């Protein structure tokens, strides 16, 4: 990344870059979806990047209908922020973003949540399949009881359930509990039944494993972590948890229950697109802005994130 690249200092270049990503075949009306009879408005009273659709008679820019709509932050700062989040393996705090971009903390916090929303994959295909292995495990996010001051309430831990296809993608979900019923609903949605399912020896997985082509377990309670020549293990998903927790405790320090799904989506995105370069990953994140509106009221109070 070249921080001196004009893309990160010139709003017009950033807008043209965003248009090339969002409209590779030319502008598309954000209101009716038309791709023909669209004119670019170039009058002295028209702001840069404004288009007019002759079908629905509406005006639009490349940010209409996206998480960037109505933002007062220059597009060059948005593109830089997307790059920073796409390239930072353990995430980036809103305080760090506010210092680097020269925006207020409140603005940086809101930008960060919009970026995470763009990274969230709302339409996902199931992981696994025939001759493929899916590992499953859960982890808990939250403070430790030993770190709580005397007389203070012990913080509630939030459960994150992750499913990872070996040499493939991960699907993580913030779940209210880790009962067989709750995890079963997630598995039905995200795992192909032709997969070989691998878990630890937790009892909730025993009935769930019966619906898959195969189910193997490792017994962590007796310090068994790998068996059958290295085939049966949950090291892949645990490696992901190591990255997630380094980000949570090292970068963010505290994540509210309300926003945990967005943070998990951020880490899933970087893991799933790990084979891409930072620039390619950034461009893919920018493509995710479409069809997602996120107002400050919807994100709630910006404190403690």
ZICORTA-V583801 format. One line per field, one symbol per residue. ss: DSSP state (H for helix, E for strand, - for the rest). A space follows every 50 residues. Layout:
ss=???
//
This chain:
ss=-----HHH--HHHHHHHHHHHH---------------EEE---------- EEE-----EE-----E--------HHHHHHHHHHHHH------HHHHHHH H---HHHHHHHHHHHHHHH-------E-----EEEEEEEEE---HHH--- -------EEEEEEEE----EEEEEE----HHHHHHHHHHHE----EEEEE ---HHHHHHHH--EEEEE-HHH----E----E--HHHHHHHHHHHHHHHH HH----HHHHHHHHHHHHHHHH-----HHHHHHHHHH--E-----HHHH- -----
//
